[in-house]
Amino acid sequence: MKKIVLFLLVGIISLFADFKHIDFKDIKTLGKNIVIIDIRTPGEWKETGTIPNSKKIMFFGADGKYNARSWLDKFSKYIKDKNQPFILVCRTGHRTNTVGNFLDKQMGYKNVYDLKGGITYGYIMQGYKTTKKNLKPNPVMGTY
């Protein structure tokens, strides 16, 4: 019963999240100097490359653990105030939902965006090029 209530509560909170999902083709509407923060792991960065000029700041380690204070210290080097817009990127968008809600609801950031579909479906599968040369996406499985 507790799990059902928790699931419903998380779902309801997600419905009212102020942070926004954005398609890569619409990023220009946020300005040419928008900061893109890739929160994936170094192994993922190596596997697929990254969006050119994005900032690599891993949030969750491969073991699922995180150090929010350390991450926020690195994050604050790029995001100077809570009104500055920025975009979070992960593999498919699940981790950025968690981090985006944290930054929006608990930390008070006002212009939090995440790349809809993550780097896999929202970027690579849309035909955009990463920093990795000769990356060949598999459109059937969403793998590389």
C-alpha positions as CSV (number, residue, x, y, z in Angstrom):
1,M,0.0,0.0,0.0
2,K,2.8,2.4,0.9
3,K,4.5,1.8,-2.5
4,I,1.2,2.6,-4.3
5,V,0.8,5.9,-2.4
6,L,4.5,6.8,-3.0
7,F,4.1,6.0,-6.7
8,L,1.0,8.1,-7.0
9,L,2.6,11.0,-5.1
10,V,5.7,11.0,-7.3
11,G,3.4,10.9,-10.4
12,I,1.3,13.8,-9.2
13,I,4.4,15.8,-8.4
14,S,5.8,15.1,-11.8
15,L,2.6,16.4,-13.4
16,F,3.1,19.8,-11.7
17,A,6.8,20.0,-12.4
18,D,7.9,23.5,-13.5
19,F,10.9,22.3,-15.3
20,K,10.3,21.8,-19.0
21,H,11.1,19.3,-21.7
22,I,12.6,20.7,-25.0
23,D,13.3,19.3,-28.4
24,F,16.8,20.0,-29.6
25,K,15.5,21.8,-32.7
26,D,13.8,24.3,-30.3
27,I,16.9,25.1,-28.2
28,K,17.7,28.2,-30.3
29,T,14.6,29.8,-28.7
30,L,16.5,29.9,-25.4
31,G,19.4,32.0,-26.8
32,K,22.7,31.2,-28.5
33,N,24.6,30.9,-25.2
34,I,22.4,28.3,-23.5
35,V,24.4,26.0,-21.3
36,I,23.9,22.2,-21.9
37,I,24.9,20.0,-19.0
38,D,25.4,16.3,-19.7
39,I,24.9,14.4,-16.4
40,R,25.8,10.9,-17.7
41,T,28.8,8.8,-16.7
42,P,32.2,9.0,-18.3
43,G,31.6,5.6,-19.8
44,E,28.5,6.9,-21.5
45,W,30.3,10.0,-22.7
46,K,33.0,7.8,-24.3
47,E,30.5,5.4,-25.8
48,T,28.3,8.0,-27.6
49,G,30.3,11.2,-27.5
50,T,28.5,14.4,-26.2
51,I,26.6,17.3,-27.6
52,P,29.3,19.7,-28.8
53,N,30.1,22.4,-26.2
54,S,28.1,20.7,-23.5
55,K,29.4,20.6,-20.0
56,K,30.1,17.1,-18.6
57,I,29.1,16.9,-14.9
58,M,28.2,13.4,-13.9
59,F,25.3,13.3,-11.3
60,F,24.7,9.6,-10.7
61,G,27.7,7.2,-10.7
62,A,27.5,3.8,-12.4
63,D,26.4,2.4,-9.0
64,G,23.5,4.9,-8.8
65,K,25.1,6.9,-5.9
66,Y,25.5,10.7,-6.0
67,N,27.0,13.6,-4.1
68,A,24.6,16.5,-4.6
69,R,26.9,19.0,-2.9
70,S,29.9,18.2,-5.0
71,W,27.7,18.2,-8.2
72,L,26.2,21.6,-7.3
73,D,29.7,23.1,-6.8
74,K,30.7,22.0,-10.3
75,F,27.2,23.1,-11.7
76,S,27.6,26.6,-10.2
77,K,30.6,27.2,-12.3
78,Y,28.3,27.3,-15.3
79,I,25.0,28.4,-13.9
80,K,25.5,31.6,-12.1
81,D,21.9,32.4,-10.9
82,K,18.6,30.6,-10.4
83,N,17.0,32.4,-13.3
84,Q,19.6,31.4,-15.9
85,P,18.1,28.9,-18.3
86,F,20.0,25.6,-18.9
87,I,19.4,22.2,-20.4
88,L,20.1,18.8,-18.7
89,V,21.0,15.8,-20.8
90,C,21.2,12.1,-20.0
91,R,20.8,8.9,-22.0
92,T,17.0,8.8,-22.4
93,G,15.6,11.5,-20.1
94,H,14.9,9.5,-16.9
95,R,17.8,10.8,-14.8
96,T,17.3,14.4,-16.0
97,N,13.7,14.1,-14.7
98,T,15.0,13.3,-11.3
99,V,17.7,16.0,-11.3
100,G,15.5,18.5,-12.9
101,N,12.8,18.1,-10.2
102,F,15.5,18.4,-7.6
103,L,16.9,21.6,-9.0
104,D,13.4,23.1,-9.6
105,K,11.5,22.0,-6.5
106,Q,14.3,21.8,-3.9
107,M,16.9,24.2,-5.1
108,G,14.6,26.9,-6.6
109,Y,16.0,27.1,-10.2
110,K,13.4,28.7,-12.4
111,N,14.5,27.8,-16.0
112,V,15.3,24.1,-15.9
113,Y,15.0,22.2,-19.2
114,D,15.7,18.7,-20.2
115,L,16.4,17.4,-23.6
116,K,13.3,15.4,-24.5
117,G,14.3,11.8,-25.2
118,G,17.9,12.3,-23.9
119,I,20.9,12.1,-26.1
120,T,19.7,8.8,-27.6
121,Y,16.2,9.6,-28.9
122,G,16.3,13.4,-28.7
123,Y,19.6,14.0,-30.4
124,I,21.4,11.1,-32.0
125,M,18.3,9.4,-33.5
126,Q,17.2,12.8,-34.8
127,G,20.4,12.9,-36.9
128,Y,22.5,15.3,-34.9
129,K,26.2,14.6,-34.6
130,T,28.0,14.1,-31.3
131,T,31.7,14.6,-30.5
132,K,32.3,10.9,-31.3
133,K,33.4,10.3,-34.8
134,N,31.7,7.7,-36.9
135,L,28.9,7.0,-34.4
136,K,26.4,4.8,-36.2
137,P,23.0,4.7,-34.4
138,N,20.8,1.6,-34.7
139,P,17.4,3.1,-35.3
140,V,15.6,-0.2,-34.4
141,M,17.1,-0.7,-30.9
142,G,18.3,2.8,-30.1
143,T,21.8,1.5,-29.5
144,Y,25.1,2.3,-31.0
